[in-house]
Amino acid sequence: MLVITHKDKAIEYFDKKFHCSQAVLAAFADECGLTEMQALKLGACLGTGMRKGEVCGACTGALMVLGSLYGQYNQDDIESRLLANEVNDKMMDRFAQVCGSYLCNDLLGCDISTNEGIKYARENRLFTEFCPKMVANAVDVLEQIISEQE
C-alpha cells in the first residue's frame, strides 16, 4: 500500500499551480478539520509572501496549520495562547535556520512585489525549481513541531 506523505501532497498541490501557502495548508486539511476546498480558499491570498515578498507563503501555510491545531479559541485559555506563540516562534525560527530566511524576497533574491522581480523569478525558474524546496522544507519543519507536541 502506497502511503502519500504530507510532503508529497503539498508538492502535488504546488505542481498543480496552487500557491505555496495553499499547498502546505491543503496537505494538512484533514488534521485541521478542513475540506480541501476550505484549505485552498483560506491559503489563497498568502502566496508569494502575501504577494509582497513578505513571509514565505509555505511558512505561512504551516503557521495556519499550527494555529488550527494549537491556537487559542477561548478567551480564558491563556495556555493555548502561549502554546500558539511558542509553536509560531519555532516555525519561523526553524524555517529561517533551514532556508536562510523566512522572507520571500530574501529567499528568492528579488523583489516579487515588482514586475521586474516577477520577471526575474520566472526567467530563473525560481517558482518551479526553488519554491518547491521551500514547500518541502516547511512541511518538514511543521511535522517536526507537531511531533514534539504529541
C-alpha positions as CSV (number, residue, x, y, z in Angstrom):
1,M,0.0,0.0,0.0
2,L,1.4,3.3,-1.1
3,V,1.5,6.0,1.7
4,I,1.2,9.5,0.4
5,T,3.0,11.9,2.8
6,H,2.1,15.4,3.7
7,K,5.2,16.5,1.7
8,D,4.0,14.5,-1.3
9,K,0.6,16.1,-1.1
10,A,2.0,19.6,-0.7
11,I,4.3,19.2,-3.7
12,E,1.4,17.8,-5.7
13,Y,-0.8,20.9,-4.9
14,F,2.1,23.2,-5.7
15,D,2.8,21.4,-9.0
16,K,-0.9,22.0,-9.9
17,K,-0.1,25.7,-9.7
18,F,-1.6,26.4,-6.3
19,H,0.3,28.9,-4.1
20,C,2.8,27.6,-1.6
21,S,0.5,28.7,1.2
22,Q,-2.4,26.7,-0.3
23,A,-0.2,23.7,-0.9
24,V,1.0,23.4,2.7
25,L,-2.3,24.1,4.3
26,A,-4.3,21.8,2.0
27,A,-1.8,18.9,2.6
28,F,-2.9,19.0,6.3
29,A,-6.6,19.8,5.7
30,D,-7.8,16.6,7.3
31,E,-5.8,17.2,10.5
32,C,-7.1,20.8,10.6
33,G,-10.7,19.8,10.2
34,L,-11.0,21.5,6.9
35,T,-12.1,20.3,3.5
36,E,-9.7,20.6,0.6
37,M,-11.8,23.5,-0.8
38,Q,-11.7,25.3,2.5
39,A,-8.0,24.9,2.9
40,L,-7.3,26.0,-0.7
41,K,-9.5,29.1,-0.3
42,L,-8.0,30.0,3.1
43,G,-4.5,29.9,1.8
44,A,-5.3,31.7,-1.5
45,C,-4.2,35.2,-0.6
46,L,-1.0,34.3,1.2
47,G,1.3,33.0,-1.5
48,T,4.5,34.8,-2.6
49,G,4.7,36.5,0.8
50,M,1.1,37.8,0.5
51,R,2.1,39.0,-3.0
52,K,4.5,41.5,-1.5
53,G,7.5,39.2,-0.8
54,E,7.0,39.2,2.9
55,V,6.8,36.0,5.0
56,C,7.1,33.0,2.6
57,G,3.7,31.5,1.8
58,A,5.0,28.0,2.6
59,C,5.8,29.2,6.1
60,T,2.5,31.0,6.4
61,G,0.6,27.9,5.3
62,A,2.4,26.0,8.1
63,L,1.5,28.7,10.6
64,M,-2.1,28.3,9.6
65,V,-1.9,24.5,10.3
66,L,-0.3,25.2,13.7
67,G,-2.9,27.8,14.5
68,S,-5.7,25.3,13.7
69,L,-4.1,22.6,15.8
70,Y,-2.9,24.7,18.8
71,G,-4.5,28.1,18.5
72,Q,-6.4,29.9,21.2
73,Y,-10.2,29.9,20.8
74,N,-11.3,30.5,24.3
75,Q,-10.5,33.9,25.7
76,D,-9.8,32.5,29.2
77,D,-7.4,29.8,27.8
78,I,-4.1,31.6,28.2
79,E,-2.2,28.3,28.0
80,S,-3.3,27.8,24.4
81,R,-2.3,31.4,23.5
82,L,1.2,30.7,25.0
83,L,1.4,27.4,23.1
84,A,0.4,29.0,19.8
85,N,3.0,31.7,20.4
86,E,5.6,29.0,21.1
87,V,4.9,26.9,18.0
88,N,4.8,30.1,15.9
89,D,8.2,31.1,17.0
90,K,9.6,27.6,16.5
91,M,8.2,27.5,12.9
92,M,9.6,30.9,12.0
93,D,13.0,30.3,13.6
94,R,13.5,26.8,12.3
95,F,12.3,27.6,8.8
96,A,14.8,30.5,8.7
97,Q,17.5,28.2,10.0
98,V,16.8,25.6,7.3
99,C,16.2,28.0,4.4
100,G,18.3,31.1,5.3
101,S,15.3,33.4,5.9
102,Y,11.5,33.3,6.2
103,L,11.1,36.3,3.9
104,C,10.1,35.5,0.4
105,N,12.1,38.3,-1.2
106,D,15.2,37.3,0.7
107,L,14.8,33.7,-0.2
108,L,14.2,34.4,-3.9
109,G,16.9,37.2,-4.2
110,C,14.5,39.6,-5.9
111,D,11.5,41.8,-5.1
112,I,8.5,39.9,-6.3
113,S,6.2,42.8,-5.5
114,T,7.5,44.4,-8.7
115,N,7.1,43.4,-12.3
116,E,10.9,43.2,-12.7
117,G,11.1,40.9,-9.7
118,I,8.4,38.6,-11.1
119,K,10.2,38.5,-14.4
120,Y,13.5,37.7,-12.8
121,A,11.9,34.9,-10.7
122,R,10.2,33.4,-13.8
123,E,13.3,33.7,-16.0
124,N,15.4,31.9,-13.4
125,R,12.7,29.3,-12.8
126,L,12.5,30.2,-9.1
127,F,8.8,29.4,-8.8
128,T,9.2,26.0,-10.4
129,E,12.6,24.9,-9.1
130,F,13.3,26.8,-5.9
131,C,9.9,27.3,-4.3
132,P,9.0,23.5,-4.2
133,K,12.0,23.1,-1.9
134,M,10.6,25.8,0.4
135,V,7.2,23.9,0.4
136,A,9.1,20.7,1.3
137,N,11.1,22.4,4.0
138,A,8.0,24.0,5.5
139,V,6.3,20.6,5.7
140,D,9.5,19.0,7.3
141,V,9.7,21.7,10.0
142,L,6.0,21.6,10.6
143,E,5.9,17.9,11.1
144,Q,8.8,18.1,13.5
145,I,7.0,20.7,15.6
146,I,3.8,18.6,15.6
147,S,5.6,15.5,16.6
148,E,7.2,17.4,19.5
149,Q,3.7,18.4,20.7
150,E,2.5,14.8,20.8
